[in-house]
Amino acid sequence: MSSLPEREAVGTLLRHVLELLDGDVAKVYAERELDGYRPRYSPVVRALLSGGPMPIRDLARAVGVTHSAASQTVAQMNRAGLVDLTPGADARQRLVSLTPKAHGLLPLVTAEWTATTAAMRTLDSELSMPLVDLLTEVATALIRRPFRARIADAGLPEVVTDPYPAQHGDE
């Protein structure tokens, strides 16, 4: 059984929960011999299924991640043979599309999505509110007022740099 991180270490706790969720989804993939398919690929696959081939920038927006995160995921998926990259409208743009290998995995991946959604509903029934609602509420609050502003308002002293730091041996 996994122990919980310190209660005040919220970032660590969030990563721990994500590891518990994604780790078990990854185990499902491994049990089904979907070696190399990772939970982080599913939002990309879903976006490409619904929107067709698209530039990484649009894919990042569709998935709700940064361009850098989408680019890293697409590179991993490309190495795994799940997506192809082709030149876009200009030399800087690359279009991402699913490969035949990815399409071949869709029946199993779709069944996993359905089962994962049902499993999430059972988990939600044990919580005081659905996890997605809580996470959406947290994200909305942080967009409205960033955490950095909240830290500053909590009284963290300003960083002061001394233009003439004491040198060793001057004491």
C-alpha positions in Angstrom: 0.0 0.0 0.0 1.3 3.4 -0.9 1.8 6.0 1.8 0.5 9.6 1.4 2.8 12.6 1.1 2.8 15.2 3.8 -0.6 17.0 3.8 0.9 20.4 3.2 2.9 19.2 0.2 -0.1 19.8 -2.2 2.0 19.6 -5.4 3.5 16.3 -4.3 0.1 15.0 -3.4 -1.3 15.9 -6.8 1.6 14.2 -8.6 1.1 11.1 -6.3 -2.6 10.9 -7.2 -1.8 11.3 -10.9 0.9 8.5 -10.6 -1.7 6.3 -8.9 -4.3 6.9 -11.7 -1.9 6.8 -14.6 0.2 4.0 -13.2 -2.8 1.7 -13.1 -4.0 2.7 -16.5 -0.5 1.9 -17.8 -0.7 -1.5 -16.1 -3.9 -2.1 -18.0 -2.1 -1.3 -21.2 0.8 -3.6 -20.3 -1.6 -6.5 -19.4 -3.2 -6.0 -22.9 0.2 -6.0 -24.5 0.0 -2.3 -25.6 3.6 -1.9 -24.8 4.8 1.6 -25.5 1.3 3.2 -25.3 1.1 5.6 -22.4 -1.9 7.3 -20.7 -0.7 10.7 -21.9 -1.3 9.6 -25.5 -5.0 9.1 -25.2 -6.0 12.9 -25.2 -3.9 13.3 -28.3 -5.5 10.3 -30.0 -8.9 11.6 -29.1 -8.2 15.1 -30.4 -6.9 13.7 -33.7 -9.8 11.4 -34.1 -12.3 14.2 -33.6 -10.3 17.0 -35.4 -8.3 15.1 -38.0 -4.7 16.0 -38.7 -3.6 19.3 -37.1 -0.6 21.4 -36.3 1.0 20.8 -32.9 -0.1 24.3 -31.8 -3.8 23.4 -32.4 -3.3 20.0 -30.9 -1.9 21.6 -27.7 -5.0 23.8 -27.5 -7.4 20.9 -28.1 -5.7 18.8 -25.4 -5.3 21.7 -23.0 -1.5 21.6 -22.6 1.4 23.8 -23.5 2.9 23.7 -26.9 6.1 22.3 -25.4 4.2 19.4 -23.6 2.3 18.6 -26.8 5.5 18.6 -28.8 7.2 16.2 -26.4 4.2 13.9 -26.4 4.0 14.0 -30.2 7.7 13.2 -30.5 7.3 10.2 -28.2 4.2 9.0 -30.2 6.1 9.4 -33.4 9.0 7.3 -32.1 6.4 4.7 -31.1 4.9 4.7 -34.6 1.6 6.1 -33.5 1.7 9.5 -35.3 3.1 10.8 -38.5 4.5 14.3 -38.9 4.1 16.0 -42.3 5.0 19.6 -43.4 2.2 22.1 -42.9 1.2 25.3 -44.6 4.7 26.8 -43.9 8.1 25.4 -43.1 7.7 25.9 -39.4 4.5 24.0 -39.1 4.1 20.2 -38.9 0.8 18.4 -39.1 0.2 15.5 -36.8 -1.9 12.5 -38.0 -2.6 9.1 -36.6 -0.8 6.2 -38.3 -2.3 2.9 -39.3 -0.7 1.3 -36.2 -2.6 3.8 -34.0 -5.9 3.1 -35.9 -5.3 -0.6 -35.3 -5.1 0.0 -31.5 -8.3 2.0 -31.4 -10.7 -0.9 -30.5 -8.6 -1.8 -27.4 -7.8 1.9 -26.5 -11.5 2.8 -26.9 -12.6 -0.1 -24.7 -10.0 1.1 -22.1 -11.4 4.7 -22.3 -14.9 3.4 -21.7 -13.8 1.3 -18.7 -11.7 4.1 -17.3 -14.6 6.5 -17.5 -16.8 4.0 -15.6 -14.1 3.4 -13.0 -13.8 7.1 -12.5 -17.5 7.3 -11.8 -17.1 4.7 -9.1 -14.2 6.6 -7.6 -16.2 9.8 -7.7 -19.0 8.1 -5.7 -16.5 7.7 -2.9 -15.5 11.4 -2.9 -17.2 14.4 -1.4 -17.5 15.8 -5.0 -16.4 14.5 -8.4 -12.7 14.8 -8.9 -13.1 16.5 -12.3 -15.4 19.2 -10.7 -12.8 19.9 -7.9 -9.9 20.1 -10.4 -11.9 22.4 -12.7 -12.7 24.6 -9.7 -9.1 24.7 -8.7 -7.9 25.5 -12.2 -10.5 28.2 -12.6 -9.5 29.8 -9.3 -5.8 29.8 -10.3 -6.5 31.3 -13.7 -8.6 34.0 -12.0 -5.8 34.7 -9.5 -2.4 32.9 -10.0 -0.8 31.0 -7.2 2.3 33.3 -7.3 0.1 36.3 -6.4 -1.4 34.3 -3.5 2.1 33.5 -2.3 3.1 37.1 -2.3 -0.1 38.1 -0.5 0.7 35.5 2.2 3.6 37.7 3.2 6.7 36.2 1.5 9.4 38.9 1.9 10.7 40.4 -1.3 14.1 39.1 -2.5 16.7 41.7 -1.7 20.1 41.5 -3.4 23.0 43.3 -1.9 25.0 45.0 -4.6 28.0 44.9 -2.4 28.1 41.4 -0.8 30.5 40.8 2.0 33.7 39.1 0.7 35.3 36.3 2.6 38.1 37.5 4.9 36.8 41.2 5.2 35.4 40.6 8.6 
